[in-house]
Amino acid sequence: MNSCGQLLPPIITIPPLGETVQNGGTAVFSTTVISLTTPSFTWLFNGKPISASANVTVVSLPLLGTSTLTISNVSSANAGSYAVRVNNGLTSTSGGATLVVLSNPVPEVVNIVSTGTGMTAGGFKLQLSGPAGSNYVIQASTDLKNWVPISTNAAPTGTVTYTDAAATNLAFRYYRAKIQ
């Protein structure tokens, strides 16, 4: 409520963003909101509410103003527009975020495994997966223009874990990985 006692609608500060995912992959949409009262979240697919299922999970933390929709084992049936409706007595709805599902495999792609990636006491830890027997070149940047190779790792099984110890001294850093 504002100073006049009027309820204000939730403000979607970070809307869900579009995704392009391989057939059989995982799509993750997330949102962050500001609300003066505890919000509830409803995820929409092509304008209709989504229910949790074997391959659809929703994790909402209303007191933090966040919600994440995860769709595993995506197929062409999951392609479309995703949005989130946030309600605190009044309703706000995000714009649509498009999910594109690639039916033909894209060769030689390196994926960042989100469950194995994040800041640790030793630095920023990256977990990568891709074609077995490849060499991954990990590059870093502070401005998204100038990229510097920071590691080259052999991936005999297709997975690599790397920790960037220099990240503990930086306010922010971007990463990308390529197959050599």
N, C-alpha and C positions, 0 to 999 in steps of 0.2 A: 504494500500500500504506500501511496505517496504521502506527503505531509498533510494533505487534505483528507486522508482516510480513503482515497479511491484505490481500488485494485488496479495494478498495471499488468499488461500482458508480459509473458516471458520474452526476453530478447535473445535470439539465437546469435551468439557471438562467433561461433565456428560451425558453419553448416556442413552437412555431409558433402564429400567431393566425389566426382565420377571415378570409376575404376575400369581398367581393362584387365581381364583375367583369362588365363587358359582354361579350356574345358577341363573340368575335374579339379580346378584350383579352388582357392578360397578368396572371397571378397569380404572386405571389412569397411564398414561405414561408421563414422562416429560424429558426434555433435557435442558442443558445449553451449550452455545457456546461462543467462543471469535471470534470476527470479527472486522477488522479495518474499514469496511464499514457496513452499515445496512443490516442485513441478512433477507432472507425470509425463511419460514419453510413450508415443504410439508410432511405430515405424510403418511406413506405407510403401506398397509396391504397386506402381501404376495407379495410384490414388486410393488403393484399398488396404485396410489394415493387414499386417502380417502376423501370423501366429507362430510361436516357437514350434519346431519340429526336430526330427533327427539331424537335419543339416542346417537348421536356422536357430541361432541363439541370440538373445538380447541380454546385455548386462547394463542396467541403469543404476546410477548412483545419484539419486535425486538431491541429496544434501550437498553434493559436489557440483551438481548441474551438468552431469555427463551421461551419455548413453552410447553404447556401441552395438551395432548389428553385425553379426558374423554369419556368412553363408558359406558352408563348406561343400565340396564336391559340386561346384556350379556346373550348370548345363545351359543350353540355349533357352530353356524354359525360364531361367532366372534373369535373362537379359531384359532390361527395361529401365524405368525411372524409379528411384528410391528417394523418399523424403521422410522427414520426421515431423510429427505434430506434437507440440508441447503445450500442456494445459496446467494452469495454476488457478483455475476459475475463469480465466480468459485464455484464448487459444492463439498460438502462433504456429505457422507451418513453414518449413524451409522450402527452398526451391528444390527442384528435382535434380538428383545426381544420377547420371546414366551409368549403368553397368553394361559393358560390352564383353561378350564371351567369345573368345577366339576358338574356332572349331578346328583349325589346322594347327598342328604344333609349330611353335616358333623354335627353330634349332638354336642351340648354344646360348641359352638365357641363364644368367646368374640371378638367383632369387635371394633376397634377404629374409631369413627366418625370424619373424618378429618375436617368437617366444624365447629365442636365444640371443636377442640383441638388446643392448641397453648399457647405461652407465654402471660401472662397478667401482670398487675402491681402487682397482688397478688401472682403470681407464675405460674407454668406450669399447664394449665387446660387440663384435659383429659375428653372426653365424650365417654362412652362405651355403646355398645348395645349387647344384647345376649338373652338367654332364660329367660323368665319372671319367677320370683320366685327364682332366683339363688342368691348366694352370690359370689361377685367378690373379689378376692384378687389381689391388685395392688402391683407389685414389682418394685424396682428400682435398677439400677446398674450403676457404672461408668466405668466398664471394660468388660461388657458382660459375665463375668465368675461368679462373686459373686453377687447374687440377694438377696435383703432384702425386706421383706414385709413392705409396708408403710401405707397400708390401707386395711380394709375389709369392703365392702359395700353390703348391701342388695339391691337387684334389683327386687322389686315386679312387676314392669311393664316391666322389661328387660333393662331399661336404667339407667345409673349412670353418674353423673358428679362429678369429684374430682379435687381439685386444690392442687398441691404440692408446698407449700410456701417455702420449702427448696431449690427449684430449682433456686430461685433468687440469691442465693449465690454460685452457681456452674457453671463452664464453660460449662459443658455438662452432661447429664444424660440420661440413656436409661430406657424405661418402658416396662413392659409386664403385662398382666392380665390373671388370671386363674379363673376357676370356682371351688369353694370349695364345 
